[in-house]
Amino acid sequence: MEELSYRDSCKRIMLQEGHERHVCIIRRMKCSRCGILHRELPDFLVPYKHYTAEVISGVLDGQVTSDDEDSMDYPCEMTMHRLCFTVIRKIW
């Protein structure tokens, strides 16, 4: 017996470089044991975040900063601070 079965799908807004917005269709799966719904995310999305994994890793690596002119279309400084804080909090 399969534990996860397809239930339905939902839309997810994804923000990319240049503040490009795209809508992804995410499959929702239901666990046959406990009844909890799980979303099947592709590799380029991060749970609970609108920015792609590429943008978030650039912030965490220090490649994307508020002073960098190439980063003008990326998240604001406060969003970058929250992303870093979230990762640090999960590590501890």
Salt bridges, closest charged atoms under 4 A:
GLU3 OE2 - ARG33 NH2 3.28
ASP8 OD2 - ARG7 NH1 3.16
ASP8 OD1 - ARG28 NE 2.74
GLU20 OE1 - HIS22 NE2 3.39
GLU40 OE1 - ARG27 NE 2.60
